[in-house]
Amino acid sequence: MNKIQNENRVFDLEERTYNFAKDIRSWVKNLPKSLINIDDMKQLIRSSGSIGANYIEANEALSKKDFIMRMRISRKESKETSYWIKLILDTIQEAELDKEGNRLLDESIQLTKICSSIIEKSLKSQSNSV
């Protein structure tokens, strides 16, 4: 497992993405159910779980190229997750659910940035080793 240390705190990205997907599921349970929302919620659940699943796949990559591809998929899924959260937030109008939704949106954006940073560093190290 990749762990990042920052100011005496350890961040385990596998655990963070797992907890994020779990929090998404908890939030979705409380959302109002409608024909439209149900499809949006299904998409959100899929994409949020895929962030961590692809990160785990990246850590088991067979090559640097494979690692970068899996990280790009993870980043793509976190961007998609942000999209679904925004769409749901724009259609539900409940302050209590909005607060948690905005927290999850922020976390999704942070995960996108983390994935982008990992990809960028990996590309730099790949070009330096050629």
N, C-alpha and C positions, 0 to 999 in steps of 0.2 A: 504494500500500500504506500502510495506517495503521501508524505506528510510535509506540510509547510510550517516552519516555525516563524513566529512573528511576535515580538515582545512577550516572551515567556508563555505564549499560547501556541498550541499545536492544532493545525487545521487539517483534518483528514477529509480529502475531497470525496472519497467514496462514501463516507459517513454523512457528509454534508448533503450530497445529492440524494442519498437515501432518505434522510430526514425531510428534505424538500419535497420529494415525491409523496412521502407519508403525510406531510402537512397539506399538500394539495388535496389529497383524498379526504382528509378531515374537513377541509373547507367546502369541498364539493358536496359532501353529505348534508351541509346546511343550506345549500343554495335552493332557491325555489325551482320546482320541477315544472317544465313546460316542454312542449315538443321541440322547440328550438334549443332551449338550454340543455336538454339531454344530449343532443348531438355534440354541442360545443363542449360539454363536460367530458364526454367520451374522448374527444380529441385531446383535451387538456390532460386527462389522466394518462393517455398513451405517450404524449410528448414529454411530460414531466418525468415519467419513469424511464424513458429512453435516454435522458441526459446521463444518469448514473450508469445505466447498463452499457452505454457506449464508452463511458470513461473506464469502466472495468475492462471492456474489450481492448481499449487502447493500452492499458497496462499489461495486457497479455499479448501485445502485438509481436509479430514475427520479424518486423523490420521497422526502421525509422519511418519509412514511407507509409507503412500500414498504421503506425502509431499516429502520424499526422492526419491520415484520412479519418481514423476513428474519432480523433479529437475534433475534426471539422464537423463530423456528424453530430457529436455531442453539442457543439456550439450551435449548429443548425436547429437542433431540438430545443435548446434553451431559448433561441429566438422565437421559435414557433410557440413555445409555452407562453412567452410574454404576449404574443399576439392573442392567444385564446383568453388569457387573463384579462387583457384590456377589453376584448370584445364582451366578455361576461360582465365586467365592471360597468361597461357602458349600457348594458341592458338591464341590470338589476337595480336598483335605486334603494338599497338598504344600508344605512350608515354602519351598522355593526358588521355586516359582511364586507363592506367597502374597506374598512380598516384592515382586516386580515388580508383581503385581496391585494391591497396596495403594498402590504408587507411582502407578500408572495411575489408580486410583480418586481419589487426592488431586489429580492433575492434572485429571481430569474435573470434580471439584468446583470447582477454581480456575477452569476455563474457564466453568463455569456462573456463578460470581460475576462474572467479567469481563464476560460477556454481559449480565448483569443491570445492572451498573454503566453499560455503554454505553447500554442501553435507557433507564435512569433519566435519564441526562444528556440523551439525545436528546429524551425526553418533556418535560423541563424547558425545554430550548431551544426546542422546538416551541411550548409554551404561552407562553413569553416573547415569541415573535415574532408571536403572534396579536393 
